[in-house]
Amino acid sequence: MIVLYIIIALLAIVLITAVFKSDTYTIIRDISISKPQATVFDFIKLIKNQEHYNKWVMADPNLRKTLTGTDGTVGFIYAWDSDNKQVGKGEQEITAIDGSNMDTEVRFIKPFEGLAHTSFKTEALSANETKVTWVMNGNKNYMAKLMHMLLNLGKVLGNDMQTSLNTLKTVLEK
């Protein structure tokens, strides 16, 4: 019986702790690529190119996608649908773009609903060296707070982002 009380107390602590966790999250990853800034940004700004480096997009070769608008411009939407639960269903829309930065809004539909904002920033370190910074941020409801806490989602997502950046580096430096 004491074991049951201990389990209930631990569960209560976890559930109560989640209430006090931050309502927002920000994940930042970066990498240096041995290519000129314009070359790197011209590749990144085309969302369809994520098929060559984004871990989540590459997870399902049978991904169903719908492209709306002109890729690389504000308003372009890349919608996806997958039977793979790691990929799910959603869409990514370019919300702002200039010669070195691109902002997007990612709307998740399945396996859960959610909204994230991402930005890709490129910075010339030299004529042939570019730093790429990928930022993802959003709000967390109570369930998202629990998931972030129990599954260490910030670390998991950050690792996936870094894997994608490493692949981007490999693709561009070929």
N, CA and C of each residue as an Amber inpcrd file, in Angstrom:
protein
   522
   0.8190000  -1.1960000   0.0000000   0.0000000   0.0000000   0.0000000
   0.8640000   1.2600000   0.0000000   1.9870000   1.2140000   0.7070000
   2.8850000   2.3700000   0.7470000   3.4350000   2.6560000  -0.6480000
   3.7290000   1.6070000  -1.3870000   4.2430000   1.7750000  -2.7490000
   3.2200000   2.5160000  -3.6080000   1.9540000   2.1810000  -3.4610000
   0.8960000   2.8550000  -4.2140000   0.8550000   4.3400000  -3.8670000
   0.9660000   4.6780000  -2.6020000   0.9690000   6.0900000  -2.1810000
   2.1800000   6.8340000  -2.7470000   3.3070000   6.1640000  -2.7770000
   4.5170000   6.7860000  -3.3370000   4.3260000   7.0450000  -4.8310000
   3.7690000   6.0810000  -5.5450000   3.5230000   6.2520000  -6.9790000
   2.5410000   7.3940000  -7.2210000   1.4670000   7.4460000  -6.4520000
   0.4830000   8.5270000  -6.5940000   1.1250000   9.8740000  -6.2860000
   1.9520000   9.9330000  -5.2580000   2.6270000  11.1920000  -4.9010000
   3.5740000  11.6360000  -6.0120000   4.3330000  10.7110000  -6.5740000
   5.2470000  11.0570000  -7.6640000   4.4820000  11.5340000  -8.8960000
   3.3980000  10.8640000  -9.2100000   2.5670000  11.2750000 -10.3400000
   1.9990000  12.6730000 -10.1050000   1.5380000  12.9340000  -8.9000000
   1.0030000  14.2610000  -8.5660000   2.0810000  15.3290000  -8.6990000
   3.2870000  15.0220000  -8.2740000   4.3940000  15.9840000  -8.3870000
   4.6540000  16.3190000  -9.8540000   4.6850000  15.2960000 -10.7020000
   4.9160000  15.5240000 -12.1330000   3.7950000  16.3740000 -12.7260000
   2.5560000  16.0250000 -12.4270000   1.4140000  16.7570000 -12.9800000
   1.3750000  18.2030000 -12.4940000   1.7070000  18.4250000 -11.2470000
   1.7110000  19.7910000 -10.6990000   2.8980000  20.5810000 -11.2430000
   4.0500000  19.9450000 -11.3550000   5.2400000  20.6260000 -11.8810000
   4.9920000  21.1480000 -13.2910000   4.2770000  20.3870000 -14.1010000
   4.0080000  20.7950000 -15.4850000   3.2520000  22.1170000 -15.5460000
   2.3950000  22.3670000 -14.5660000   1.6280000  23.6230000 -14.5350000
   2.5660000  24.8230000 -14.4890000   3.6800000  24.6910000 -13.8090000
   4.5870000  25.8180000 -13.5890000   5.7020000  25.9300000 -14.6310000
   5.7180000  25.0220000 -15.5810000   6.7170000  25.0940000 -16.6510000
   6.3910000  26.2510000 -17.5880000   7.3890000  26.7090000 -18.3110000
   7.2300000  27.8270000 -19.2420000   6.1540000  27.5300000 -20.2840000
   5.4140000  28.5670000 -20.6620000   4.3790000  28.4360000 -21.6860000
   4.9540000  28.4940000 -23.0980000   6.2380000  28.7750000 -23.2190000
   6.8640000  28.8980000 -24.5350000   8.1190000  28.0280000 -24.6010000
   8.5530000  27.7650000 -25.8110000   9.8190000  27.0630000 -26.0050000
  10.5660000  27.7100000 -27.1620000  11.8710000  27.6370000 -27.0970000
  12.7400000  28.0900000 -28.1810000  13.8840000  27.0970000 -28.2990000
  14.0990000  26.6260000 -29.5100000  15.1990000  25.7010000 -29.7860000
  16.0530000  26.3450000 -30.8690000  17.3510000  26.4180000 -30.6320000
  18.2710000  27.0590000 -31.5760000  19.4040000  26.0920000 -31.8950000
  19.6550000  25.9020000 -33.1700000  20.7950000  25.1030000 -33.6110000
  21.4650000  25.8340000 -34.7650000  22.7760000  25.6520000 -34.9070000
  23.4810000  26.3000000 -36.0140000  24.6030000  25.4180000 -36.5230000
  25.1020000  25.8040000 -37.6830000  26.2020000  25.0730000 -38.3120000
  26.9200000  26.0210000 -39.2630000  28.1800000  25.7420000 -39.5020000
  28.9700000  26.5080000 -40.4650000  29.1210000  25.6750000 -41.7380000
  28.8500000  26.3050000 -42.8830000  28.9050000  25.6170000 -44.1770000
  29.9230000  26.3150000 -45.0670000  30.7850000  25.5380000 -45.6830000
  31.8450000  26.0830000 -46.5420000  31.3200000  26.3850000 -47.9430000
  30.4670000  27.3670000 -48.0150000  29.9000000  27.8720000 -49.2700000
  29.5500000  29.3420000 -49.0500000  29.4880000  30.1360000 -50.1190000
  29.1020000  31.5450000 -49.9820000  27.6740000  31.6830000 -49.4380000
  27.4270000  32.7690000 -48.7280000  26.1240000  33.0140000 -48.1060000
  24.9930000  32.9620000 -49.1280000  25.1580000  33.5880000 -50.2780000
  24.0890000  33.6140000 -51.2870000  23.7480000  32.2070000 -51.7710000
  24.7530000  31.3700000 -51.9540000  24.5300000  29.9940000 -52.3980000
  23.7250000  29.2240000 -51.3620000  24.1190000  29.3710000 -50.1000000
  23.4340000  28.6650000 -49.0110000  21.9910000  29.1450000 -48.8990000
  21.7950000  30.4620000 -48.8770000  20.4390000  30.9750000 -48.6950000
  19.5440000  30.6460000 -49.8850000  20.0900000  30.7210000 -51.0950000
  19.2850000  30.3960000 -52.2770000  18.7910000  28.9490000 -52.2420000
  19.5320000  28.0670000 -51.5890000  19.1070000  26.6760000 -51.4410000
  18.0680000  26.5440000 -50.3260000  18.3430000  27.1680000 -49.1830000
  17.4610000  27.0470000 -48.0190000  16.0940000  27.6700000 -48.2620000
  16.0560000  28.7800000 -48.9740000  14.7830000  29.5030000 -49.1200000
  13.7430000  28.7300000 -49.9250000  14.1740000  27.7260000 -50.6580000
  13.2400000  26.8730000 -51.3890000  12.8410000  25.7090000 -50.4820000
  11.6310000  25.7620000 -49.9750000  11.1870000  24.7520000 -49.0150000
  11.2160000  23.3480000 -49.6160000  10.9860000  23.2310000 -50.9180000
  11.0350000  21.8970000 -51.5440000  12.4100000  21.2640000 -51.3560000
  13.4580000  22.0660000 -51.1750000  14.8010000  21.5180000 -50.9670000
  14.9490000  20.8110000 -49.6230000  13.9870000  20.9900000 -48.7160000
  14.0430000  20.2700000 -47.4460000  13.9860000  18.7620000 -47.6670000
  13.5080000  18.3510000 -48.8230000  13.4770000  16.9240000 -49.1570000
  14.8840000  16.3310000 -49.2020000  15.9030000  17.1810000 -49.3190000
  17.2890000  16.7220000 -49.4050000  18.0240000  16.7490000 -48.0670000
  17.4410000  17.4180000 -47.0540000  18.1820000  17.5210000 -45.7940000
  17.3320000  17.4530000 -44.5260000  16.0540000  17.7060000 -44.5840000
  15.2350000  17.7500000 -43.3760000  14.8900000  16.3370000 -42.9170000
  15.3190000  15.9940000 -41.7110000  15.1350000  14.6410000 -41.1830000
  13.6730000  14.2150000 -41.1970000  12.7820000  15.1250000 -40.8510000
  11.3650000  14.7730000 -40.7700000  10.7810000  14.5310000 -42.1520000
  11.1450000  15.3460000 -43.1230000  10.6450000  15.1650000 -44.4920000
  11.2110000  13.8760000 -45.0850000  12.4790000  13.6060000 -44.8090000
  13.1460000  12.4320000 -45.3740000  12.7000000  11.1250000 -44.7110000
  11.9910000  11.2110000 -43.5890000  11.5780000  10.0100000 -42.8550000
  10.5400000   9.1770000 -43.6050000   9.8530000   9.7830000 -44.5740000
   8.8310000   9.0510000 -45.3140000   8.9940000   9.2740000 -46.8150000
   9.5390000   8.2940000 -47.5280000   9.7020000   8.4520000 -48.9780000
   8.3610000   8.5050000 -49.7200000   7.2750000   8.0860000 -49.0600000
   5.9440000   8.1050000 -49.6730000   5.1220000   9.3120000 -49.2290000
   5.7860000  10.3160000 -48.7170000   5.1310000  11.5390000 -48.2550000
   4.2880000  12.1370000 -49.3790000   3.0450000  12.4650000 -49.0520000
   2.1800000  13.1410000 -50.0150000   2.2820000  14.6320000 -49.7480000
   2.5680000  15.4100000 -50.7880000   2.7690000  16.8420000 -50.5840000
   1.9730000  17.6430000 -51.5940000   1.6050000  18.8440000 -51.1630000
   0.9150000  19.8000000 -52.0210000   1.6530000  21.1200000 -51.9050000
   2.0460000  21.6870000 -53.0390000   2.7620000  22.9570000 -53.0640000
   1.8190000  24.0250000 -53.6040000   1.6920000  25.1370000 -52.8690000
   0.7990000  26.2160000 -53.2720000   1.5880000  27.5120000 -53.3370000
   1.5820000  28.1520000 -54.4950000   2.3030000  29.4090000 -54.6580000
   3.6730000  29.1910000 -55.2670000   4.4980000  30.2310000 -55.1680000
   5.8510000  30.1980000 -55.7180000   6.8450000  29.9650000 -54.5870000
   7.5500000  28.8420000 -54.6580000   8.5220000  28.5030000 -53.6180000
   9.5660000  29.6060000 -53.5010000   9.9620000  29.8940000 -52.2670000
  10.9690000  30.9220000 -52.0250000  10.3890000  32.3180000 -51.9050000
   9.0390000  32.4130000 -51.8720000   8.3930000  33.7220000 -51.7390000
   7.3690000  33.6780000 -50.6050000   7.0700000  34.8530000 -50.0560000
   6.0830000  34.9520000 -48.9800000   4.7430000  34.4090000 -49.4710000
   4.1210000  33.5820000 -48.6420000   2.8270000  32.9980000 -48.9680000
   2.9040000  31.5850000 -49.5190000   4.1090000  31.1390000 -49.9030000
   4.2520000  29.7680000 -50.3990000   3.9200000  28.7960000 -49.2740000
   3.1460000  27.7550000 -49.6070000   2.7630000  26.7470000 -48.6130000
   3.1770000  25.3670000 -49.1040000   3.8860000  24.6550000 -48.2330000
   4.2730000  23.2610000 -48.4540000   3.4280000  22.4480000 -47.4760000
   2.4350000  21.7280000 -47.9980000   1.5870000  20.8880000 -47.1480000
   2.0240000  19.4390000 -47.3070000   1.9850000  18.7010000 -46.2130000
   2.3860000  17.3010000 -46.2710000   1.3670000  16.4360000 -45.5310000
   1.3480000  15.1670000 -45.9170000   0.4950000  14.1800000 -45.2650000
   1.2350000  12.8510000 -45.3400000   1.3350000  12.1820000 -44.2080000
   2.0950000  10.9390000 -44.1500000   1.3930000   9.9420000 -43.2410000
   1.5190000   8.6780000 -43.5780000   1.0160000   7.6230000 -42.7050000
   2.0010000   7.3490000 -41.5680000   3.2140000   7.8510000 -41.6930000
   4.2440000   7.7240000 -40.6670000   3.9220000   8.7110000 -39.5430000
   3.6760000   8.2140000 -38.3270000   3.2730000   9.0830000 -37.2150000
   4.3530000  10.0840000 -36.8240000   5.6190000   9.7910000 -37.1270000
   6.6910000  10.7440000 -36.8350000   6.6210000  11.9490000 -37.7640000
   6.0020000  11.7810000 -38.9120000   5.9030000  12.8490000 -39.9080000
   4.5380000  13.5250000 -39.8280000   3.4760000  12.7350000 -39.7850000
   2.1320000  13.2580000 -39.6120000   1.6100000  14.0730000 -40.7790000
   0.8250000  15.0820000 -40.4300000   0.1840000  15.9340000 -41.4250000
   0.3050000  17.3750000 -40.9630000   0.5440000  18.2740000 -41.9200000
   0.6320000  19.6860000 -41.5730000   1.0100000  20.5130000 -42.7730000
   1.3940000  21.7490000 -42.5000000   1.8290000  22.6330000 -43.5770000
   2.7980000  23.6750000 -43.0390000   3.6500000  24.1340000 -43.9410000
   4.6490000  25.1480000 -43.6130000   4.4860000  26.2890000 -44.6120000
   4.3510000  27.5080000 -44.0850000   4.1480000  28.6800000 -44.9370000
   5.2620000  29.6950000 -44.7170000   5.8080000  30.2050000 -45.8090000
   6.8120000  31.2700000 -45.7090000   6.0850000  32.5600000 -45.3370000
   6.4950000  33.1650000 -44.2170000   5.8330000  34.3890000 -43.7380000
   6.6810000  35.6360000 -43.9420000   7.9790000  35.4740000 -44.0870000
   8.8690000  36.6160000 -44.3430000  10.1450000  36.0820000 -44.9680000
  10.7290000  36.8940000 -45.8500000  11.9640000  36.4680000 -46.5060000
  12.7140000  37.7010000 -46.9870000  14.0330000  37.6470000 -46.8630000
  14.8930000  38.6750000 -47.4560000  16.1380000  37.9650000 -47.9720000
  17.1970000  38.6580000 -48.2150000  18.3750000  38.0450000 -48.8150000
  19.1800000  37.1310000 -47.9150000  18.8340000  37.0730000 -46.6240000
  19.6170000  36.2290000 -45.7280000  18.7840000  35.5140000 -44.6640000
  17.5020000  35.8360000 -44.5630000  16.6430000  35.2520000 -43.5270000
  15.3070000  34.8110000 -44.1140000  14.7880000  33.7200000 -43.5610000
  13.4540000  33.2640000 -43.9400000  12.7140000  32.8400000 -42.6810000
  11.4830000  33.3230000 -42.5310000  10.6220000  32.9310000 -41.4200000
   9.4710000  32.1030000 -41.9670000   9.0940000  31.0750000 -41.2200000
   7.9550000  30.2570000 -41.6210000   7.0570000  30.0010000 -40.4240000
   5.8280000  29.6630000 -40.7430000   4.8860000  29.2040000 -39.7310000
   4.5850000  27.7530000 -40.0660000   4.7400000  26.8830000 -39.0810000
   4.4870000  25.4600000 -39.2810000   3.2260000  25.1000000 -38.4990000
   2.2380000  24.6050000 -39.2210000   0.9630000  24.2350000 -38.6120000
   0.8450000  22.7070000 -38.6380000   0.8990000  22.1130000 -37.4590000
   0.7860000  20.6620000 -37.3310000  -0.6870000  20.2970000 -37.1730000
  -1.0980000  19.2570000 -37.8710000  -2.4870000  18.8110000 -37.8110000
  -2.5810000  17.4260000 -37.1610000  -1.7060000  16.4970000 -37.5910000
  -1.6560000  15.1510000 -37.0320000  -0.2070000  14.7800000 -36.7660000
   0.1130000  14.0100000 -35.8010000  -0.7430000  13.3050000 -34.8530000
  -1.2970000  14.2110000 -33.7520000  -0.8630000  15.4580000 -33.7070000
  -1.3930000  16.4200000 -32.7400000  -1.4370000  17.7820000 -33.4180000
  -2.3100000  18.6410000 -32.9260000  -2.3690000  19.9950000 -33.4570000
  -1.3500000  20.8590000 -32.7350000  -0.7230000  21.7360000 -33.4830000
   0.2560000  22.6320000 -32.8900000   0.6860000  23.6810000 -33.8940000
   1.3580000  24.6790000 -33.3890000   1.8340000  25.7800000 -34.2110000
   3.2500000  26.1180000 -33.7700000   4.1370000  26.2350000 -34.7300000
   5.5190000  26.6160000 -34.4320000   5.9500000  27.6810000 -35.4280000
   6.8620000  28.4990000 -34.9960000   7.4640000  29.4970000 -35.8730000
   8.9270000  29.1200000 -36.0220000   9.4090000  29.1220000 -37.2570000
  10.8120000  28.8040000 -37.4870000  11.4580000  29.9290000 -38.2720000
  12.7420000  30.0370000 -38.1020000  13.4950000  30.9760000 -38.9310000
  14.8250000  30.3370000 -39.2910000  15.2360000  30.6150000 -40.4960000
  16.5630000  30.2400000 -40.9720000  17.2960000  31.5420000 -41.2310000
  18.4130000  31.7150000 -40.5550000  19.2160000  32.9190000 -40.7440000
  20.5750000  32.4990000 -41.2820000  21.0430000  33.2010000 -42.3110000
  22.3720000  32.9280000 -42.8460000  23.2360000  34.1580000 -42.6430000
  24.4690000  33.9050000 -42.2500000  25.4170000  34.9930000 -41.9770000
  26.7600000  34.6390000 -42.6100000  27.2580000  35.5310000 -43.4540000
  28.5610000  35.3020000 -44.0830000  29.6570000  35.4510000 -43.0360000
  30.4330000  34.3980000 -42.8320000  31.5860000  34.4570000 -41.9330000
  32.8300000  34.8670000 -42.7060000  32.8340000  34.5250000 -43.9960000
  33.8850000  34.9280000 -44.9350000  33.2860000  34.7530000 -46.3280000
  34.0900000  34.9550000 -47.3470000  33.5720000  34.8390000 -48.7170000
  33.0260000  33.4420000 -49.0120000  33.6060000  32.4270000 -48.3800000
  33.1980000  31.0470000 -48.6530000  32.8110000  30.2780000 -47.3970000
  32.3340000  30.9730000 -46.3980000  31.9160000  30.3240000 -45.1470000
  30.6520000  31.0190000 -44.6440000  29.6100000  30.2220000 -44.3870000
  28.3200000  30.7650000 -43.9660000  27.8360000  30.0550000 -42.7140000
  27.3790000  30.8300000 -41.7560000  26.7530000  30.2750000 -40.5630000
  25.2460000  30.2440000 -40.8010000  24.6510000  29.0650000 -40.5970000
  23.2040000  28.9040000 -40.7050000  22.6670000  28.6720000 -39.2980000
  21.6990000  29.4860000 -38.9070000  21.0530000  29.3350000 -37.6060000
  19.5860000  29.0110000 -37.8330000  19.1390000  27.9180000 -37.2240000
  17.7460000  27.4770000 -37.3310000  17.1180000  27.6470000 -35.9590000
  16.0540000  28.4410000 -35.8930000  15.3450000  28.7010000 -34.6390000
  13.9190000  28.1880000 -34.7790000  13.4610000  27.4620000 -33.7720000
  12.0630000  27.0260000 -33.7160000  11.5070000  27.4650000 -32.3720000
  10.3490000  28.1110000 -32.3960000   9.7230000  28.4930000 -31.1370000
   8.2130000  28.4040000 -31.2530000   7.5810000  28.3540000 -30.1010000
   6.1240000  28.2610000 -30.0730000   5.6160000  28.2770000 -28.6540000
   4.3280000  28.0770000 -28.5320000   3.6720000  28.0460000 -27.2260000
   3.3930000  26.6050000 -26.8350000   3.3130000  26.3780000 -25.5300000
   3.0200000  25.0390000 -25.0230000   1.7510000  25.0940000 -24.1710000
   0.7730000  24.2640000 -24.5280000  -0.3650000  24.0950000 -23.6320000
   0.0410000  23.0770000 -22.5610000  -0.8680000  22.7340000 -21.6730000
  -0.5300000  21.8380000 -20.5700000   0.0030000  20.4910000 -21.0640000
  -0.6550000  19.9030000 -22.0690000  -0.1970000  18.6020000 -22.5790000
   1.1880000  18.7160000 -23.2050000   1.4360000  19.8020000 -23.9140000
   2.7610000  20.0010000 -24.5140000   3.8170000  20.1730000 -23.4260000
   3.4530000  20.8400000 -22.3350000   4.3970000  20.9830000 -21.2160000
   4.7570000  19.6100000 -20.6530000   3.7540000  18.7570000 -20.4840000
   4.0130000  17.3980000 -19.9930000   4.9170000  16.6330000 -20.9510000
   4.6140000  16.7150000 -22.2510000   5.4240000  16.0080000 -23.2470000
   6.8600000  16.5210000 -23.2430000   7.0300000  17.8410000 -23.2000000
   8.3780000  18.4060000 -23.1780000   9.1280000  17.9270000 -21.9390000
   8.4300000  17.8650000 -20.8120000   9.0620000  17.4860000 -19.5580000
   9.3860000  15.9870000 -19.5180000   8.4290000  15.1610000 -19.8610000
   8.6060000  13.7150000 -19.7380000   9.4630000  13.1160000 -20.8460000
   9.3440000  13.6580000 -22.0530000  10.0660000  13.0940000 -23.1950000
  11.3050000  13.8920000 -23.5710000  11.5660000  14.9650000 -22.8250000
  12.6820000  15.8620000 -23.1260000  12.6270000  16.2810000 -24.6000000
  11.4450000  16.7380000 -24.9980000  11.2030000  17.0720000 -26.3990000
  12.1310000  18.1490000 -26.9270000  12.5140000  19.0970000 -26.0880000
  13.4400000  20.1330000 -26.5420000  14.7340000  19.5300000 -27.0450000
  15.2330000  18.5380000 -26.3180000  16.4710000  17.8700000 -26.7280000
  16.2430000  17.0230000 -27.9770000  15.1300000  16.2990000 -28.0080000
  14.8220000  15.4430000 -29.1590000  14.6790000  16.2860000 -30.4230000
  13.8690000  17.3560000 -30.3520000  13.6870000  18.2280000 -31.5160000
  15.0010000  18.8910000 -31.9060000  15.7500000  19.3460000 -30.9080000
  17.0440000  19.9760000 -31.1780000  18.0050000  19.0270000 -31.8760000
  18.0240000  17.7740000 -31.4340000  18.8850000  16.7750000 -32.0830000
  18.4590000  16.5370000 -33.5320000  17.1400000  16.4860000 -33.7650000
  16.6470000  16.3090000 -35.1390000  17.0060000  17.5120000 -36.0040000
  16.9040000  18.7040000 -35.4430000  17.2810000  19.9100000 -36.1850000
  18.7700000  19.8770000 -36.5240000  19.6070000  19.4670000 -35.5490000
  21.0450000  19.4150000 -35.7980000  21.3820000  18.3610000 -36.8480000
  20.7030000  17.2150000 -36.8000000  20.8970000  16.1870000 -37.8230000
  20.5700000  16.7480000 -39.2040000  19.4720000  17.5010000 -39.2910000
  19.0800000  18.1150000 -40.5650000  20.1300000  19.1100000 -41.0360000
  20.6570000  19.9190000 -40.1220000  21.6970000  20.8880000 -40.4950000
  22.9730000  20.1800000 -40.9470000  23.3250000  19.0880000 -40.2810000
  24.5050000  18.3200000 -40.6920000  24.3240000  17.7690000 -42.1060000
  23.1160000  17.2940000 -42.4080000  22.8230000  16.7950000 -43.7530000
  22.8640000  17.9360000 -44.7600000  22.3180000  19.0990000 -44.3870000
  22.3710000  20.2800000 -45.2560000  23.8180000  20.6090000 -45.6090000
  24.6870000  20.5880000 -44.6160000  26.1110000  20.8700000 -44.8330000
  26.7040000  19.8740000 -45.8370000  26.4110000  18.5970000 -45.6420000
  26.9190000  17.5640000 -46.5480000  26.4250000  17.7900000 -47.9730000
  25.1400000  18.0780000 -48.1200000  24.5530000  18.2930000 -49.4500000
  25.1920000  19.4960000 -50.1340000  25.3300000  20.5990000 -49.4190000
  25.8400000  21.8260000 -50.0370000  27.3450000  21.8080000 -50.2820000
  28.0820000  21.0520000 -49.4930000  29.5380000  21.0370000 -49.6570000
  30.0130000  19.9630000 -50.6310000  29.1020000  19.2520000 -51.2770000
  29.4920000  18.2260000 -52.2670000  30.2170000  18.8600000 -53.4220000
